[in-house]
């Protein structure tokens, strides 16, 4: 099934699928990447603020999934001892979402005609191409030093979006936890 990200009806479908990609750890590979400035002392920060939601994200994410993403994000930051404030924070955190149409093409040779004595190595063989289209979702978290206005940490999750809407809320939580797995400040023990 092919869905255009630019069609009005496709937005609602994509909205439902967006955060499901974080649930795909069981149904397909999820690629997590992160990087940070090794010269920064992350334990010296105490507060954070969330940067405004990008208008481009609203084309892909509905209000329910937006809240789920932000709830999971604030949980991960709060679990590391940071406190959320509205202004004057030590850290500024940005959340970005990207959806892309992708295609997987596989070529294989079939040897339906054996060829007999004179052509035993596949005379009459055919090359077949199999194409599968899918949506790939990416969530990117940027953490900035708010005083110096520089990027100090970035984490991202990239995965094929699973069309099964079951357990989406739990999947978002687990996916966000995986993004923050290698964050320089571990979760605090309760």
DRENMI-129828 format. One line per 4 residues: number of its first residue (from 1); their letters; for each residue x, y negated, z negated of C-alpha. Coordinates in Angstrom, 3 decimals. Example, Ala and Ser with C-alpha at 12.3 -4.5 7.8 and 13.67 -1.06 7.14 Angstrom:
BEGIN
1	AS	12.300,4.500,-7.800; 13.670,1.060,-7.140
***
This chain:
BEGIN
1	XXXX	0.000,0.000,0.000; 1.413,-3.398,0.926; 0.566,-6.461,-1.163; 1.534,-9.962,-0.212
5	XXXX	2.681,-12.035,-3.147; 1.251,-15.058,-1.371; -2.341,-13.855,-1.015; -4.882,-15.018,-3.593
9	XXXX	-6.279,-11.547,-4.266; -2.783,-10.117,-4.619; -1.972,-12.379,-7.562; -4.341,-10.622,-9.919
13	XXXX	-2.999,-7.243,-8.868; 0.577,-8.390,-9.353; -0.312,-9.948,-12.693; -1.483,-6.583,-13.951
17	XXXX	1.638,-4.923,-12.630; 4.218,-7.463,-13.748; 4.840,-6.410,-17.291; 4.207,-2.762,-16.601
21	XXXX	7.687,-2.557,-15.108; 9.037,-2.754,-18.627; 7.107,0.425,-19.348; 8.752,2.250,-16.475
25	XXXX	11.541,3.704,-18.584; 9.582,6.962,-18.489; 8.463,6.756,-14.869; 11.578,5.417,-13.203
29	XXXX	14.939,3.794,-13.782; 15.120,0.400,-15.437; 18.319,-1.588,-15.033; 19.302,-3.792,-17.948
33	XXXX	22.090,-6.326,-17.660; 23.379,-8.910,-20.098; 26.336,-11.197,-20.467; 27.419,-13.793,-22.969
37	XXXX	30.093,-16.349,-23.749; 32.593,-14.472,-25.941; 33.873,-17.748,-27.431; 30.516,-18.591,-29.034
41	XXXX	29.687,-17.728,-32.647; 26.045,-16.661,-32.302; 25.657,-16.317,-36.072; 26.153,-20.067,-36.490
45	XXXX	22.778,-20.775,-34.850; 19.657,-20.918,-36.998; 16.792,-22.233,-34.855; 15.458,-21.826,-31.332
49	XXXX	12.801,-23.343,-29.120; 11.113,-21.910,-26.058; 11.512,-23.898,-22.880; 8.314,-24.726,-20.955
53	XXXX	6.712,-22.004,-18.845; 7.709,-22.361,-15.205; 4.851,-23.014,-12.775; 6.270,-20.364,-10.432
57	XXXX	5.743,-17.765,-13.180; 2.039,-18.627,-13.415; 1.566,-17.430,-9.840; 2.723,-13.970,-10.947
61	XXXX	1.693,-13.640,-14.600; -1.735,-14.101,-16.175; -2.258,-15.681,-19.600; -2.571,-12.326,-21.409
65	XXXX	0.710,-10.984,-20.058; 2.359,-14.366,-20.626; 1.421,-14.158,-24.327; 2.666,-10.570,-24.472
69	XXXX	6.018,-11.561,-22.991; 6.414,-14.514,-25.339; 5.300,-12.479,-28.373; 7.924,-9.827,-27.576
73	XXXX	10.572,-12.490,-26.974; 9.878,-14.359,-30.228; 9.823,-11.070,-32.132; 13.317,-10.193,-30.858
77	XXXX	14.695,-13.640,-31.732; 13.026,-13.748,-35.168; 14.306,-10.229,-35.921; 17.833,-11.587,-35.487
81	XXXX	17.296,-14.245,-38.159; 16.501,-17.186,-35.888; 13.581,-19.480,-36.716; 11.368,-21.018,-34.036
85	XXXX	10.907,-24.805,-34.017; 9.239,-27.164,-31.546; 12.104,-29.660,-31.134; 15.726,-30.177,-32.128
89	XXXX	16.588,-26.461,-32.080; 20.086,-25.041,-31.953; 19.107,-22.738,-29.071; 16.840,-23.285,-26.060
93	XXXX	15.378,-20.078,-24.559; 14.013,-19.721,-21.034; 11.909,-16.839,-19.647; 11.720,-16.270,-15.885
97	XXXX	9.811,-13.666,-13.866; 10.502,-12.540,-10.281; 8.491,-10.090,-8.154; 9.845,-8.791,-4.835
101	XXXX	8.515,-6.420,-2.204; 11.028,-3.670,-1.483; 11.216,-0.676,0.833; 12.948,2.657,0.453
105	XXXX	13.796,4.361,3.765; 14.964,7.964,3.930; 16.093,9.778,7.072; 16.229,13.538,7.351
109	XXXX	16.684,16.093,10.120; 14.289,18.972,10.629; 15.287,22.111,12.485; 11.911,23.471,13.466
113	XXXX	13.248,24.929,16.734; 16.031,27.362,15.998; 17.257,27.354,19.581; 18.020,31.053,19.935
117	XXXX	21.290,32.639,20.972; 22.651,29.765,23.118; 21.698,26.861,20.796; 21.832,28.224,17.227
121	XXXX	22.615,24.887,15.590; 19.354,23.044,15.804; 18.476,22.652,19.452; 15.293,20.656,19.450
125	XXXX	15.812,19.252,15.987; 14.129,15.989,15.066; 15.147,13.116,12.825; 12.310,11.903,10.590
129	XXXX	12.126,8.609,8.740; 10.116,8.218,5.561; 9.425,4.728,4.232; 8.027,3.837,0.814
133	XXXX	7.154,0.265,-0.104; 7.095,-0.829,-3.736; 7.236,-3.914,-5.940; 10.331,-4.663,-7.976
137	XXXX	9.957,-6.807,-11.060; 12.639,-8.785,-12.850; 12.475,-10.526,-16.225; 15.364,-12.872,-17.026
141	XXXX	16.009,-14.390,-20.460; 18.441,-17.336,-20.646; 19.697,-18.621,-23.998; 21.297,-22.074,-24.010
145	XXXX	23.236,-23.964,-26.652; 20.799,-26.853,-26.935; 23.389,-29.383,-28.147; 25.979,-28.623,-25.462
149	XXXX	23.374,-27.816,-22.778; 25.237,-24.716,-21.627; 24.221,-21.116,-20.991; 25.617,-18.822,-23.694
153	XXXX	23.677,-15.561,-23.106; 21.611,-14.000,-20.325; 19.712,-10.736,-20.301; 17.652,-9.205,-17.502
157	XXXX	15.552,-6.152,-16.795; 14.965,-4.955,-13.231; 12.664,-2.074,-12.356; 10.101,-0.771,-9.937
161	XXXX	6.681,-1.884,-11.109; 4.546,1.035,-12.219; 0.901,0.749,-11.164; -0.399,2.585,-14.245
165	XXXX	-1.748,-0.014,-16.710; -1.742,2.287,-19.785; 0.141,1.103,-22.816; 1.307,-2.114,-21.143
169	XXXX	1.554,-4.091,-24.372; 3.778,-1.477,-26.024; 5.849,-1.219,-22.851; 6.543,-4.941,-22.875
173	XXXX	7.750,-4.735,-26.473; 10.042,-1.805,-25.699; 11.366,-3.456,-22.546; 12.158,-6.713,-24.319
177	XXXX	13.933,-4.732,-27.058; 16.073,-3.083,-24.378; 16.973,-6.475,-22.894; 18.166,-7.631,-26.339
181	XXXX	19.924,-4.345,-27.163; 23.397,-5.831,-26.629; 22.643,-9.337,-27.905; 25.635,-10.505,-30.011
185	XXXX	23.509,-10.775,-33.187; 21.889,-7.456,-34.180; 18.432,-7.195,-35.685; 18.404,-7.818,-39.411
189	XX	17.488,-4.898,-41.618; 14.390,-5.440,-43.703
***
